[in-house]
Amino acid sequence: MVHVAPPISNIHHCFGVILHHRAEWWFVEFPGYDLTPIRVLPLTGGISDALRDSLRRRRADPALGNEIATVYPGYECWCGDFSLVRSAVDPERFDIAAHPWGADAGELDARLARTMVESTLFPIPAGFISVFGMLPNENVPVLAIRASSYLCATFELITARYMPSYRPRSPWRDISNDAVSESGCEILGWTP
């Protein structure tokens, strides 16, 4: 089922995944645990002064900066509850204002977050069904589309099968039964 994301205010509290992907920081909002993501928000790469000051006190580090990477050091993908505030510099982007708890993003959440960012950056052409709208019948070959790993093309088409019973952690398989993620990006859409 596709969730429709309500309009976003200047201050937004929600659960989601933060990830560094394609040289940018992104926030992917999930309506709850183990559900399909509902929106992608581009981040500035910064945190609010209040969150920075709170982290400085907790970690006893007065030199701690305003970068997202300081919130969960050593990680480029994690989940948790967040408060986001619209950036004063760029109203299309957000800063992290609060982060009461965080944890490693699970494999599924990280994969869905990356796929959601890719779907936002590269909207699939007409005639394809988004993986966030509907999935094909299990084990039936389909023509799948994904972002290309090459500079000469935006998309790549492959014949693939959706096989969640066979491989729940990497359900999209190519015809030789290898995970499609081993040879490129995640599947964004499909057509019979």
Disulfide bonds with the S-S distance in Angstrom:
none
